[in-house]
Amino acid sequence: MKDLMKAGIAALGLGAVASGAWAAGDCAAGKTLTDGVLTIATGNPAYFPWVIDDAPETGKGFEAAVALEIARRMGFEGDAVKWVRTSFDEAIQPGAKNFDFNIQQYSITPERDEFIDFSAPYYTAAQSVVVRQPAVDAGAEPTVESLKTLKWGAVESTTAPGLIQELISPDASMLLYNDVADSVEALKAGQVDAIMLDLPSALFTAAVLLDDGVVLGQFETGGDSPDELGLVFEEGNPLRDCANGAIESMREDGTLARIEAEWLQDATGVPVIK
């Protein structure tokens, strides 16, 4: 899988666009849905810490800040940026899109890439385990051996079911849910003992959505199949190359790291699962 991802990202031609026309403001000319306007989609609603107060236009929150900086580097600011909302699933279905790009924690996978195009990754997410305090009191620990004994829930349309099976291989069958909210409610109700979320979402869920939530541990990023997040484009959209140039320049000059530190800095101190 990693080789497929590397090949796909290499095919984007980052070296060609990072130093080329996009920086001069003309890469995106004539390539947006509305001439002179960049239409960005996000979730409905969009959650902390990705977007603060469900208001992406403020640039507050990790993905809101990343999206607006990408837009700025492609020549779009202020009223030249329009935000729209989509569900998670509809954006990765085949067909025409009502956005230029969509940003809402889309993991880059070969299966999804058959129907849409991804940008280069803007974030590598650590996957984390959320439980409730009773599970900790009963002996749950940040080890694979301990996690195998828990009853797991996962959101069916995400990469979580496959990762849980790959990283943990639980003793009991997983229960699958339509969205994160349903899986959190299942955790509250005691239907499952644990769910897997990216670390920022896990911290928010444990601290805000659960009265007794605990981020039990996180898996190390990297390895053979890191969970890398990318912008979603309609298949064949030439604007992707412009966005890739912006992302690459943000990585090179430290802007991506600065935005991550500003909005995801609380994602520290969680033990690594062994």
Buried (B, 14 or more C-beta within 10 A) or exposed (E): EEEEBEEBBEEBBBEEBBEBBBBEEEBBEEBBBEEEEBBBBBBEEBBBBBBBEBBBEEBBBBBBBBBBBBBBBBBBEEEBBBBBBBEBEEBBEEEEBBBBBBBBBBBBBEEBBEEBBBBBBBBEBBBBBBBBBEBEEEEBBBEBEBBEBBBBBBBBBBBBBBBBEEBBEBEEEBBBBEBBEBBBBBBBEEEBBBBBBBBBBBBBBBEEBBEEBBBBBBBEBEEEBBBBBBBBBBBEBEBBBBBBBBBBBBBEEEBBEEBBEEBBEEBEEBEEBE
